[in-house]
Amino acid sequence: MKRTITTEKIPIMLWLDTLEEEALQQARRLANLPCAFHHIAIMADAHVGYGMPIGGVLATIGAVIPNGVGVDIGCGMRAVRTGLTALEVPVLKKMLTALRAAVPLGFKHHKKSRPLEVMPDPTEFGQDLPVVTGEFENARRQIGTLGGGNHFIEIQQGNDQRIWLMVHSGSRNIGYRVAGHYNELAVRLAKQTGKDAIPREWQLATLPLDTEVGQRYLREMEYCVAFASANRSEMMAALQEIVTDLTGCDQFDDPIDVAHNYAALETHFFKEVWVHRKGATRAFAGEYGIIPGCQGSRSYIVKGLGNPLSFMSCSHGAGRVLGRKQAQRVLNLEEEREKLDKKRILHSLRHRRDLEEAPGAYKNIDEVIADQQDLIEIAVELQPLAVLKG
């Protein structure tokens, strides 16, 4: 940990030297929430988010905050180690071509609904899931699709002399709908009761967990976490099939799959609390996690150290230094492309609009990893070979 701020209701612990002023103000607001517990943890990759910083960890008692989870509920990473030790560029190019045909990117969906058996069963999450029920048939065409933004599929070379496959994606539109619906209900509830002392401009409306609406949000959120995991599983299955078809390799280790946008009931400091991880990865002692870099930089398979001060969490990536529109304005396309070309990475940086995901838009992943040595240990370093983005 780098420093602690003690000027608010509860402390703010930071795993980075500098935090942009707007994100710091958001962290201060979290520390003054009536339901906030013990302290706020800000990870090494933190930057401004909607209501709560991305890279923030918040524990609450008796309440859940939809904007503390975020709009892409269950977004996370999936990584698989293969039996391959190397891949040549022509094969990598064929893999990317096959992937583009198999996995819809950006706003694209499957033309036909996917089989019911690949979808999580809503009845396992309770009887009353109105948003999930309303979006279920649409979601059947979205499962196994990448989405846009910072989502990616990457083929990597590990320092363990193995080829790795990695997918970053979330709950697509179903998670977005659940998040928006319950944040609006939280805002309305505050107006109706007149008891909410949280200013609306904080964008941190809460749902009490002793209400039906609070419990319903938890059920729908947990479904979205399961859907996001199933979404990544579908894409990874498609990628593994492509790898087998093109190389003959059929050796794939069990996947590592982690979410980094969710709330979960856990025990910390001898208290049961709801831990909100928004752009943060769980890092229980001995637990494997995934910390990706930006397009063109290293990613890491890590093992958690179970540090209680971070609520047993770590960063979820490198973290942005430039907003999406800002990156498109200030970064030079040719310079950013050259960074990737020099490393001989097959990348997705083609047009000025792609600069929002250029290396220059992100923090240095090695510095981010160094800032959290008390949270994780490195298991495998992964160098990118080929990247597909939405």
JOPEHU-V426846 format. One record per run of one state. SS is the DSSP state (H for helix, E for strand, C for the rest). FROM is the first residue (numbers start at 1). TO is the last residue. Records with the same first field share a line. If there is no record, write none. Layout:
BEGIN
SS->FROM-TO / FROM-TO
END
This chain:
BEGIN
C->1-2 / 6-10 / 15-20 / 32-35 / 48-53 / 61-62 / 65-65 / 70-75 / 83-88 / 103-115 / 119-121 / 126-129 / 143-151 / 159-162 / 170-171 / 194-199 / 203-206 / 209-211 / 248-251 / 253-255 / 260-260 / 269-270 / 279-279 / 283-287 / 292-298 / 305-307 / 311-312 / 316-319 / 321-323 / 331-332 / 343-345 / 347-351 / 358-358 / 363-364 / 371-375 / 390-390
E->3-5 / 11-14 / 36-47 / 54-60 / 63-64 / 76-82 / 152-158 / 163-169 / 207-208 / 252-252 / 256-259 / 261-268 / 271-278 / 280-282 / 288-291 / 299-304 / 313-315 / 320-320 / 346-346 / 362-362 / 376-389
H->21-31 / 66-69 / 89-102 / 116-118 / 122-125 / 130-142 / 172-193 / 200-202 / 212-247 / 308-310 / 324-330 / 333-342 / 352-357 / 359-361 / 365-370
END
